[in-house]
Amino acid sequence: MRGGRALWLAVLLLALPGPGRTQDLPLPEGAERTAEVIRDAATVHLPDGPLSDGAVPRLRLDGAITSRAWRLPGGSAPTLALIEPLRAALEKAGWEVVFDCAAEGCGGFVFRFAVPVLPAPAMFVNLFDYRYTLARRGAGDAAEHAMLFVSRAGERGYVQLTHVAPGRGVQPVPDVPAAEVPDAAEAAPPLGAALRETGHVVLRGLDFASGEAVLGPGPHPDLAALAEFLSAAPEVRVALVGHTDTVGALDPNIALSQARAEAVRDRLVEEHGVAPARIEARGVGYLAPVASNDTAQGRETNRRVEVVLLQ
């Protein structure tokens, strides 16, 4: 079969819990599930509009939340062709598309960091090539929501489905053998290569004290690796994006995350000789978590600075 939707085969199914039945959505042949996160009672914030006046509008949704991600085979179709069959299957099953956008039309990297995307290596996101769909079925307190997020990294496509079922437990799904989910440390390529492939990388080993924006003395191998990459690629510009957990109010957390991103930028400029014009610093507070803030480990994971490839 050739081209467009003919590339899609119903050989793998996204199990989406629904009232009394399971909704099947098609994935292309050769898709591999990379992650599954199930929370019986939790909260998630899903964008329902594009970036506007510096902010991304989001719905707060409470309920049973299931997030799954898939890596698609090499040579996958463009992101529009990837998401169209999934969106069409949702609509056929009675789902209403609430909001739909693509990359720059969504709000670029600010929008991406407002979306609860599963962390790498389960999901890789190209900040210049992703598509987002939010759908709803039902009304009022009984409404359920589904988020589709599709992107490409290199020749591979990535799909995430997040389903929110208020007031219902998550229906049983097959266990995912540990061998099917690659270990992040083993799978991680060198920083420069990962940045080229995925468009963003978490800088590891940054020693900030709790609630502080002063970067410790190090050593910081990831900063050295980033400086080496920038030296070898003088045409590249990057943004440093600071993130926090949900302890405290939003405005102080945005200020703290901004200050931490600026501290990392200053260290790259002052100690590694990177030209200031090549590095932006932004802070988004707790608006883009990669883990649950309900646990100490999740909050620690969310406190991070990411480097984002701009060009």
N, C-alpha and C positions, 0 to 999 in steps of 0.2 A: 504494500500500500504506500502511496506517495502523497506528500504535501499536506499542509493544514491539519484538519481534524482527522484525516486518514492515518496520521501518525499515532493516534491514540487508540489503545486497545484496552478493553476491560479485563485485563489479566491480573491487576492488583486493585484492591478496593480500599477506599478510605472508609472505615467504619464510623459513621456519624450517628450517635444515639438520637432517636426521635421518638415521638409519642407512639408507643406500641410497635415500632418497627425500626429497622436499620436502613439508613439511606446509603446507597452505594454510589460512589463517585469514581470515575475512571482515572487511572494513572497509566503512563506509557509503559510498555514492556521493558523490563530490566530495571525498574525503579527499586531502590533499596530503602527500607525504613531505617532512619538513623537515630531516632529518639522518640520517646513516649513519656509524657509527664501527666499524671492523673492526680487531681486534687478534689476530694469529695465536697469540700466547703471552703471556698476561697473567693478572692476578689481580683478582678482584672479590669484594666482600663483600655478600651479599644477606640481608636480614632473614628469619628463619624463625620469628618470634614477635613479640608486641606488646611495647611498652615495659613494663618491670617493674623496680621498685626503681631507677629512674633510668637504666636501660640498655636498649638494644635488642639482643637476641640475633641474631647474624648468622653465616651460613656463609661460610667462606673457600673460594672456588672458583677453581681454576687450569685454564686451557685456552684454547681459541680462543673469543674473546668478540665477539659481534656485537650492537650496539645500534642500533635504528632508531626514529625518532619520526615521528608523523603529526599534522597539524592537521586537524581535522574541520570540516565546513561549519557556518555559522551556524545556530542553532536546533537544535543537536544534542540528543539525548536525555539524560536524567539519567545520572550516572556508572554507576549499577547497570545500566541498560539498555545502556550502552556496553560494559561489560566482560563481561556475561553470555554473548553469542554467542562471544566470543573464548575464554573459559574453557570453554564447552561444546565448542568445536571441539578444544581441547587434550585434554579428557577423552575425546572420541570417538576421538582418534588414539592413545590409550593412555597419556596423561600423567596422573600422580597429583597432585592439588592438595595441597601440603605445608602451606601457610598462606595464609589469605585474610582481609583486614580492610578496614575503611573508616575514614578520617580519625581521629576521636576514639578509636574503638575500636582503632586501630593504635598510637596514642600521640601524636596531634596533630603539632605542628611538630617535636618531638624525633625522632619516627619518620621524618618526611619527610626530615630532614637526615641520617638514617642510610641513606637509599636513594640509590644512584648514578643520579640523574636527570640527563639531558642538560641542558645550560644553555639559557636563553632566547637567542634566540627560538625554538629548536627545540621546547622544552617549557616550558609555563607551568603552574604548580601553584597551585591554590587550597587553602590550608592547611585549609580547613573542608569541602572537597568533593573528596576523592580516594579511589581504591580501589587496592588492591595485591593481587596474586596471585603466589605462588611455586609452580611445578610442577616435577615430576621425572619422568624416564622412564629406566628401567633401574636397575641396582643396582651398588654397589661403585664401583670405579675407572672403570667404563664408564658410570656414570650421567651424564646430561645434565640441565641445568636451564634453565628459562625463567622470566623475570620479566615480568609485565604490570603497568604502572602507568597509570592513567587518571585524568584530572582535567578540570576545566572552568575556563575563564577568560572571563568575560562570556558571550556566546552560543556560544562555540566550545568544542569538546572537544579534548583532546590525548591521544594514546596513545603509550606507549613499550613496545617489546619488547626485552628483553635475553636473549640465548641464550648459554649456556656449553656448549661441546662439548669435553670433555676428550680430549686425545690425537688430535684430528683437525684438519686444516686447515679453514678456512672455505670453503664451496663458493662458486663464482663467482656474483656477483649483478650485475644491470645497474648501470652507472655512473649516478650522479646528476649531471646537469648543474648547474654552479655557479649558473646562473640560477634554479634551483628553490629554492635555500637563501638566504633573505634575509640581507643583511649586517646584523650585530647593531647597528652604530652607526647605520646608516641607518634600521633598523626601530624603534629604541628610542624610545618615547614619553617625554614629560617624567616626572620621577621620581614625582611625586604620582599622575599618571594610571596609570603602570606599577604602582605599589603598589596602587592600587584594583583594577586589572584582574587582577594575577597573585598578589597577596598577599605578595610578597617581591621585593626588589631589592638587587643588590650595590652597595655604596657605593664609587664609583670615586675614585681619587686620594688615598687615605689614605697618608700618608708615615710608615710605621713602619720603623725600621731592623731588619735581620735579627736575629731572636731577642729583640727589644725590644718593650716595651709602651707606650713613650712616643710619643704622636702628635706629629708635627712641626708647625711653625707654619702650614703651608698655603701658599696658600689652598686651601680644600676646598669647591668649588662644590656637590658633592652634599650636604654637611652643611647648607649654606645653603638648598638647595632643599628638604631634608627639614624644616628648621625652618620654612620658609615654608608648606609643606604642613600641618604640625601647627598652625601659627597660624591657618590658614584652616579647619581642621577640628578644633575644640576637643574634640569627642567621641571622637577617635581615640586609641588607645593602640598602642604598637609595642614590639617586642623587637629588640634588637641582638644578632646571633648571630655570634660570632667563629669562624673556621676556620683551620687550619694545614695545612702539608704533612706528610708522614710521616717527616721527619727527627727522630729522637729518640723517646723512649718516650711512651706515651699520656698518662700523668698530667701530665708537664710541659707537653705540648702543650695539654691541656685548660686548665691554669692560665694559659698564655700567651694562648690564645684568649679566655678569660674576662677577663683583664686588658686586652686590646686592646678588647673590647667595652665594658668599663667606661670606658676612656679616651675612646672616642667618645661615650659617654653623658655623661661629665663635660664634654666640650667643648660639646655641645648645651645642657647646663644652664647652664654658666658664661658662655659667649660668645653664645649665641642665646636665652637666657631661656626654654627649654622647661622646664615643670614636671617635677621628678624623678619624680613618681608616674605620669607618662605613658610612661615608658621603662623597660623591663626590659633587663638585660644578661646574656647567657648565653655560655658557651664550650663547643664540642663537639670541639675538637681536630681530628684528621684523620679523624673518623668519617663525614664527608659530602663526599667529593671530587666535583668537577665535571669533573676532567680526570685524566689519568694522572700519577702521581707518578714515572714512569720518566724524565721529561725535565725540564730546567730550566724550560721554558716552562709545563709542566703544574703543576709545584710552585708557580710564581709565581701561576698562576691559582687554585690552591687556597687560597693565603694571602689571605683576604678577610674583610670584615665585611659581613653582610647585614642589612638592615632588614626585619622581618617584621610585617605588619599583624595586630594582635590583635583589634581591634574598631573 
